[in-house]
Amino acid sequence: MNDDNSASGPVATMPAPATRADLLARLEALGLSHRTVDHPAFFTVEDGRAFKADMPGGHSKNLFLKDKKGALTLAVAHAETRVDLVGLGKAIGSKGRLSFGKPELMTETLGVIPGAVTPFALINPSAKALTTLIVDTALMAADPVWFHPLENTASTAIAPEDLIRFLESCGFTPEIRNLAAPLGG
């Protein structure tokens, strides 16, 4: 008898989520310039506002969203953008209203804890469960752009065009959209 199979068949396991060191090594391998600054753990944009005031560029807020049918979206916005979730849902053809995904689903999908959501999490194979990736035009107008490097105790700066190269290397082509007015209004 084959010991690798149970009555229900082999168990598929996802690799462990990437670490900060894995991410930085990937950025290096891609030849992407970056800079990381360590800081206290920040769980919200407001938590880090005073600390990040001396870090020029665009700071982000990252929204892990789910529609009524379970389609997952990562919206990567400028920290100051007031994201129009109703308009975004209509613009991307969501089934029903967009809502925030549960923390457990976010961790399972992106491999990060609440407060550490980042487009850098797309390095994880489990992120392929995302249906849509949207990056805010306001964020792309800044240089550099800052994101947590898979943990919320640091921020990593990268040029906007290098962010796109990183995302594409992970198999994602982001849609660049004004998240404050996603329907073009």
C-alpha angles and dihedrals in degrees: 000000000000109000092198093074128063123197088276095047133252118333114239114216129192118227117257113276116269118265130223088261090052091051095048090048089052092051089050092048089053090050092240118155113230142160127205126204120194118221142156116293111282119195099178139029088250092054091061101034098102094042094048094048089093093049106086119214136053119321119202145221116200122206121201104203137182132193129215092271093050099257109153126221132184112205112194107197138175108261090244097048116111097218115219100218094179092052092043091053091052093044094054096039098248118182103241125334123336114241134175113276117241114265092243092054091046092052092045091050103037102024094230135105125246108282093033099071109143140156085241086074087075085083085080116090090223088066088075084087088077114105098192137024117193124183119195118244089220091059093047089055090064126081120232109020120207130216138163110264093231091296131066096229094082142029126219123207122212135164113263093241090050090052088057091049090051093049091048090050086058091053098260129121106196123216109229108217139157099254092193090059106015093167091059096255 
